Amino acid sequence: MAALETFENMLAQGRDNALLRYSLGNEYLKATRPAEAVVHLRQAVRQDPRYSAAWKLLGRALAETGALADALAAYREGIAAAEAKGDIQAAKEMKVFARRIEKQLTPGG
């Protein structure tokens, strides 16, 4: 919990930025608190819409909360962001995750 507390303290001190929000989201996911992770990861991508790693983690956090349609939307946004900046590996990974969710959302899938 030390990292989570450190990051929360940094945020409370006004040191808000996309990397800090990503780090908070990551720590909340590690703590199996995906709903709290979503809050911080949404803020991370608001602050930096091209932050493909944050989009990928946001998709995962949303999926873990059961919000599959929102997770799929996050992955699609993340794929576009990753492709726009040439982050091919992140785009490939998110495409795999998006396909899995599409199958889950398809009747009989």
Summary of the structure (lengths in Angstrom):
residues: 109
radius of gyration: 14.0
end to end distance: 38.1
largest distance: 49.2
contacts: 353
relative contact order: 0.12
helix: 80%
strand: 0%
